[in-house]
Amino acid sequence: MASELKFDGYLAEVVEVLPDRTGMFGSVLQVMCKVLEGSDKGRVIRRNIVGFVKKGDLIRLPDTSREDKPIQVR
């Protein structure tokens, strides 16, 4: 039997929740998160998160190579 490898992404910790929101109804938060696993361990990146999140929460990122752009407030 071949064993299947399962990859769930990289663990990251939310270090800051930025005040601006995006999305059609303002449901997307932008956060700064510190990567805790993988080759980018220790790197702090900006990501968009859907749902409720607060400082100190742990999240799973599908990849750590890309970083979201800052939200432009009109």
Secondary structure, 3 states (H helix, E strand, C coil): CCCCCCCCCEEEEEEEEEEEEECCCCCEEEEEEEECCCCCCCCEEEEEEECCCCCCCEEEECCCCCCCCCCCCC
